[in-house]
Amino acid sequence: MSAPLVVNTRDGACWTRRTVTEGGVALYALADVCSCPEFVMATLPELAERGIVGSADALPMPVGPAPRSEAERLAKQVVELQHELREAQFDTARARRERDVIRERVSEPYGCAHCGVVQRVHGRRYMTGAGMHGWERPSEEQVKDRMLARRAARRPVGQEPQQPRTVLDRARAVLDARVSKDDLRLVLGNVVDYAAELEQCQKNQADNFEVQAALIRKAEARVAELEALTASATEFRMWEPGYGLYVRRAPGTTGFAVMEARRTDKGRRVWTTAGWQYSALLSDAEMFCWPDAQTAVAEARRIMPSAVADEGLSGPCDCGEGAVHYTTADCPAAQRSAAETGGAQ
């Protein structure tokens, strides 16, 4: 059964059939509207929702007196032909505009902003709406739109477009589409489930934060324990091939002494604020002269033979003064010898 040519709805509007799609669906527009784009026309089921009160398979013809003469009949035909010509011109212009839009959308992404032709073959061209123009660079929005249009044009016929990948994408698609209550309820249910997943993820992150905080507190407690152990230590040892140093705490006090591990016939040498001295010649206050373990260990590291060599020091001096000198000129024995000889070497 073919679709009626004229449809009257309950609200008193009169709709006329304007065109039929490739699928055989008739499209209607208000009778008072001269032209109407296809995407805003209504289908017969949509008019049925508004309530159809009448339909006809032919346009009503006004009843009037017959033409009284041949001239009047020809004049009437001229008017009808002029009307048809205007409609044909309008349809042609609309088709050209649609052709230009389609051509521009599926053209080269970096083609002209007006017609889509690439720059190397553009020259001067004419296009409806833009007129005679030269090549102009397209905007970023045009480039993106053209790429999407070319991708859609290359999709095989019958292939469904890619579905939204996330629940939020599907929810956004619902806002732009007409859906039934059941579909809307399904989408809202998915959104609720997604919100529940986000809440659970947030809870898991909070639990993970608590675990990490507990590990940090445990590490801080271990650091404090090691610091306390270091503070209670009574001896540190520093070694390298052929040489070693002891850093020892004074009995019952907080002072530390830095002494060589090797023992000589004069006893061990001790590093003091005045330089190297033998332990047998020093009191406890002079021997344990460094106030804390950190200072004593730093001094011990500084006077190790490897550190002395790195800093350009001369190392422990055998002049008998019991000190480490940065240069030979700093040695007291060398200074006295230079004073006695007048500086002659």
GUTIBA-912439 format. One line per field, with one value per residue (C-alpha): residue number from 1; x, y, z; residue in one letter. Coordinates in Angstrom, 2 decimals. Example, Ala and Ser with C-alpha at 12.3 -4.5 7.8 and 13.67 -1.06 7.14 Angstrom:
nr c(1	2)
X c(12.30	13.67)
Y c(-4.50	-1.06)
Z c(7.80	7.14)
rest c(A	S)
! end
This chain:
nr c(1	2	3	4	5	6	7	8	9	10	11	12	13	14	15	16	17	18	19	20	21	22	23	24	25	26	27	28	29	30	31	32	33	34	35	36	37	38	39	40	41	42	43	44	45	46	47	48	49	50	51	52	53	54	55	56	57	58	59	60	61	62	63	64	65	66	67	68	69	70	71	72	73	74	75	76	77	78	79	80	81	82	83	84	85	86	87	88	89	90	91	92	93	94	95	96	97	98	99	100	101	102	103	104	105	106	107	108	109	110	111	112	113	114	115	116	117	118	119	120	121	122	123	124	125	126	127	128	129	130	131	132	133	134	135	136	137	138	139	140	141	142	143	144	145	146	147	148	149	150	151	152	153	154	155	156	157	158	159	160	161	162	163	164	165	166	167	168	169	170	171	172	173	174	175	176	177	178	179	180	181	182	183	184	185	186	187	188	189	190	191	192	193	194	195	196	197	198	199	200	201	202	203	204	205	206	207	208	209	210	211	212	213	214	215	216	217	218	219	220	221	222	223	224	225	226	227	228	229	230	231	232	233	234	235	236	237	238	239	240	241	242	243	244	245	246	247	248	249	250	251	252	253	254	255	256	257	258	259	260	261	262	263	264	265	266	267	268	269	270	271	272	273	274	275	276	277	278	279	280	281	282	283	284	285	286	287	288	289	290	291	292	293	294	295	296	297	298	299	300	301	302	303	304	305	306	307	308	309	310	311	312	313	314	315	316	317	318	319	320	321	322	323	324	325	326	327	328	329	330	331	332	333	334	335	336	337	338	339	340	341	342	343	344	345)
X c(0.00	1.43	1.66	-1.05	-0.21	-1.93	-2.32	-4.33	-3.39	-5.42	-3.87	-5.33	-2.08	-1.99	1.02	1.97	4.27	7.46	9.82	10.51	13.83	15.79	14.28	10.76	9.94	7.70	8.67	6.11	6.29	3.71	1.71	2.43	6.20	7.67	10.94	12.15	15.38	14.90	16.42	13.61	10.74	8.38	7.56	4.05	4.58	5.66	2.51	0.48	1.82	0.37	-2.97	-4.13	-7.71	-7.73	-5.65	-5.95	-4.16	-4.54	-4.32	-7.63	-8.32	-10.19	-13.49	-13.81	-15.17	-13.58	-11.28	-13.35	-10.81	-7.71	-5.60	-6.62	-5.83	-2.37	-1.70	-2.58	-0.21	2.55	2.08	2.21	5.32	7.01	6.20	7.64	10.71	11.30	10.97	13.38	15.88	15.54	16.05	19.07	20.64	19.97	21.50	24.58	24.94	24.59	27.08	29.54	29.12	29.65	32.61	34.15	33.59	35.11	37.85	41.53	41.98	44.42	42.57	41.16	38.99	36.18	36.20	38.59	40.89	44.59	46.84	49.01	46.07	43.78	44.55	41.47	38.13	34.47	32.20	28.68	28.77	32.49	32.58	35.86	38.61	42.18	43.42	43.00	44.40	41.71	41.19	42.02	38.28	37.87	40.83	39.40	35.90	37.24	39.25	36.18	34.04	36.56	36.69	32.89	32.80	35.30	33.28	31.64	27.90	25.92	28.78	27.65	29.61	31.83	29.89	30.82	33.55	32.66	29.54	29.94	30.21	26.96	25.30	26.43	25.07	21.68	21.54	21.85	19.40	15.74	15.44	12.63	12.10	13.47	16.67	17.00	16.50	19.21	21.68	20.95	21.50	24.88	25.77	24.86	27.02	29.87	29.53	29.64	32.84	34.37	33.38	34.93	38.09	38.28	37.88	40.65	42.91	42.14	43.00	46.20	47.04	46.61	48.91	51.55	51.23	51.74	54.86	56.19	55.59	57.36	60.33	60.48	60.45	63.29	65.29	64.76	65.84	69.01	69.73	69.33	71.60	74.18	73.95	74.58	77.48	80.86	83.15	83.30	85.93	87.21	89.48	91.26	94.13	97.05	95.50	92.69	91.21	89.14	86.54	85.89	83.68	85.16	83.97	81.08	81.18	80.00	83.45	85.06	88.68	90.14	93.13	95.13	94.50	98.18	100.16	103.81	106.39	105.19	101.58	98.77	98.68	95.56	94.19	93.40	92.56	96.30	97.21	98.66	99.71	100.66	98.02	100.55	101.17	97.51	94.90	91.37	90.08	92.77	92.31	88.49	88.30	85.61	82.13	80.02	80.25	79.35	82.21	84.69	83.75	84.02	87.53	88.48	87.34	89.23	92.56	92.37	95.35	93.06	91.32	94.66	95.94	92.74	93.09	96.82	97.98	101.42	100.11	101.44	104.75	107.83	109.36	108.58	106.01	103.14	100.94	99.51	100.66	98.98	102.30	105.92	106.08	103.51	105.79	107.26	110.54	110.81	110.08	112.79	115.27	114.46	114.93	118.31	119.61	118.14	115.72	118.39	117.36)
Y c(0.00	3.35	6.24	8.92	12.16	14.41	13.79	15.85	15.57	16.14	19.57	20.87	20.80	19.63	17.60	16.81	14.11	15.70	12.82	9.12	7.76	4.95	2.58	3.49	5.71	8.66	12.03	14.74	18.50	21.15	22.22	25.92	25.37	25.79	24.00	21.82	19.82	16.07	15.65	17.73	16.08	13.69	10.10	8.59	6.73	10.00	11.71	8.80	9.61	13.13	11.62	11.31	12.43	12.18	11.42	11.61	10.13	13.32	17.02	18.80	20.84	24.09	24.18	27.19	28.30	26.87	29.15	31.46	31.72	30.11	33.07	32.58	28.85	29.56	32.24	29.73	27.18	29.79	30.53	26.82	26.33	29.32	27.86	24.49	26.23	28.07	24.82	23.09	25.93	25.77	21.98	22.37	24.99	22.84	19.80	21.84	23.05	19.51	18.30	21.01	20.17	16.46	17.16	19.44	16.89	13.90	15.86	15.91	16.82	19.58	20.74	24.22	25.53	26.30	23.51	20.87	20.81	20.34	23.36	22.03	21.81	24.48	27.69	29.91	28.11	28.97	27.47	28.25	30.40	31.17	32.47	32.77	32.14	30.98	28.18	28.85	26.80	24.79	25.16	22.40	21.70	21.27	18.87	16.76	16.78	15.72	12.86	11.58	11.91	9.99	7.25	7.01	6.96	4.09	1.95	-0.98	-0.73	-2.28	-2.07	-0.53	2.43	1.81	1.67	3.90	2.22	3.33	3.73	7.50	7.52	5.56	7.95	10.93	9.23	8.88	12.65	13.16	10.45	9.58	6.42	4.51	4.36	0.83	1.85	4.89	2.71	0.33	3.17	4.67	1.26	1.02	4.50	3.47	0.35	2.45	4.85	1.87	0.65	4.11	4.16	0.72	1.83	4.90	2.69	0.39	3.39	4.57	1.12	1.09	4.52	3.21	0.27	2.60	4.92	1.96	0.94	4.50	4.59	1.24	2.53	5.70	3.60	1.48	4.61	5.91	2.54	2.59	6.17	5.17	2.18	4.46	6.87	4.02	2.52	2.62	1.82	2.27	0.72	2.08	-0.09	-0.06	-2.25	-1.94	0.63	0.92	3.37	3.00	5.54	4.79	6.35	7.40	5.23	6.96	10.07	11.17	12.03	9.98	9.29	8.52	6.16	3.93	0.22	-0.67	-0.48	0.63	0.44	3.90	2.82	3.79	7.14	9.24	11.95	15.03	18.64	19.33	16.53	13.07	12.26	9.04	7.78	7.29	11.06	12.14	12.51	11.18	14.67	15.17	11.69	11.69	15.21	14.76	15.64	13.07	10.03	11.97	14.45	11.72	9.52	12.52	13.25	9.59	9.52	12.70	11.39	7.96	7.52	7.28	10.57	12.23	11.19	12.47	15.89	16.24	15.85	14.59	12.03	11.26	13.04	11.28	14.51	13.54	16.31	13.79	15.71	15.46	18.37	19.58	20.54	20.14	23.85	23.31	20.87	22.54	20.65	21.84	25.42	25.32	23.84	26.57	29.25	27.82	27.57	30.86	29.20	27.28	23.78)
Z c(0.00	-1.05	1.37	1.07	-0.62	1.96	5.73	8.23	11.90	15.06	15.71	12.43	10.41	6.82	5.70	2.10	0.85	-0.52	-1.26	-0.69	0.59	-1.02	1.53	0.45	3.45	2.61	4.08	4.83	5.39	6.23	3.20	3.86	3.78	0.31	0.97	3.81	4.32	4.44	7.88	9.49	7.57	9.36	8.51	8.45	11.80	13.40	12.11	13.45	16.91	16.55	15.51	11.89	11.29	7.50	4.43	0.67	-2.30	-4.41	-3.76	-3.56	-6.66	-6.22	-8.01	-10.24	-13.52	-16.66	-18.64	-20.73	-23.53	-25.00	-23.87	-20.25	-20.50	-21.92	-19.29	-16.58	-18.09	-18.23	-14.54	-13.73	-15.84	-14.20	-10.79	-11.78	-13.20	-9.92	-7.99	-10.38	-10.02	-6.25	-6.27	-8.55	-6.29	-3.23	-4.94	-5.85	-2.28	-0.97	-3.57	-2.55	1.14	0.49	-1.75	0.86	3.66	1.88	0.13	0.97	4.67	3.77	0.66	0.13	2.95	0.45	-2.14	-0.77	-3.83	-3.06	-3.47	-6.29	-8.76	-7.33	-9.15	-9.37	-8.97	-8.63	-6.00	-4.88	-1.76	-2.06	-5.64	-7.48	-4.98	-4.57	-2.35	1.36	4.22	6.08	9.80	12.27	12.73	8.96	8.79	11.61	10.10	6.69	8.18	10.03	6.88	4.77	7.38	7.39	3.56	3.46	5.89	4.03	3.43	6.25	8.76	12.01	13.36	16.33	19.56	22.51	24.49	28.01	30.08	30.08	26.28	26.02	28.47	26.39	23.26	24.96	25.49	21.71	20.64	21.04	23.15	24.80	28.55	28.71	26.94	29.18	32.26	31.00	30.43	33.83	35.41	33.69	34.94	38.49	38.19	36.84	39.76	42.13	40.46	40.86	44.53	45.07	43.24	45.47	48.55	47.33	46.80	50.33	51.70	49.66	51.04	54.57	53.77	52.34	55.32	57.67	55.73	55.94	59.70	60.03	58.02	60.14	63.30	61.89	61.05	64.59	65.96	63.86	64.91	68.55	67.97	66.35	69.26	71.71	69.72	71.51	68.58	64.79	62.53	59.23	57.09	53.80	52.53	54.92	57.21	59.76	62.28	65.42	66.50	70.20	72.85	76.16	79.08	80.84	78.59	75.14	73.72	70.94	70.03	66.59	66.80	64.50	64.65	64.49	67.65	67.86	70.62	71.69	71.71	69.33	67.58	68.24	65.98	68.09	67.42	67.53	65.12	65.67	69.23	71.00	73.43	76.24	76.32	76.37	79.05	78.55	77.76	75.08	73.63	73.51	72.15	69.48	70.82	68.97	66.70	63.54	63.98	64.90	61.92	59.56	60.87	60.52	56.91	56.17	57.45	55.83	53.47	50.42	51.34	52.06	48.62	46.94	48.65	47.83	51.44	52.32	54.84	58.34	58.76	60.19	61.45	65.03	65.53	65.26	62.80	59.30	57.12	53.96	52.43	53.39	54.18	56.97	58.83	61.99	61.57	57.96	59.04	61.75	59.29	56.78	59.47	60.47	56.87	55.75	53.34	51.43	50.33)
rest c(M	S	A	P	L	V	V	N	T	R	D	G	A	C	W	T	R	R	T	V	T	E	G	G	V	A	L	Y	A	L	A	D	V	C	S	C	P	E	F	V	M	A	T	L	P	E	L	A	E	R	G	I	V	G	S	A	D	A	L	P	M	P	V	G	P	A	P	R	S	E	A	E	R	L	A	K	Q	V	V	E	L	Q	H	E	L	R	E	A	Q	F	D	T	A	R	A	R	R	E	R	D	V	I	R	E	R	V	S	E	P	Y	G	C	A	H	C	G	V	V	Q	R	V	H	G	R	R	Y	M	T	G	A	G	M	H	G	W	E	R	P	S	E	E	Q	V	K	D	R	M	L	A	R	R	A	A	R	R	P	V	G	Q	E	P	Q	Q	P	R	T	V	L	D	R	A	R	A	V	L	D	A	R	V	S	K	D	D	L	R	L	V	L	G	N	V	V	D	Y	A	A	E	L	E	Q	C	Q	K	N	Q	A	D	N	F	E	V	Q	A	A	L	I	R	K	A	E	A	R	V	A	E	L	E	A	L	T	A	S	A	T	E	F	R	M	W	E	P	G	Y	G	L	Y	V	R	R	A	P	G	T	T	G	F	A	V	M	E	A	R	R	T	D	K	G	R	R	V	W	T	T	A	G	W	Q	Y	S	A	L	L	S	D	A	E	M	F	C	W	P	D	A	Q	T	A	V	A	E	A	R	R	I	M	P	S	A	V	A	D	E	G	L	S	G	P	C	D	C	G	E	G	A	V	H	Y	T	T	A	D	C	P	A	A	Q	R	S	A	A	E	T	G	G	A	Q)
! end
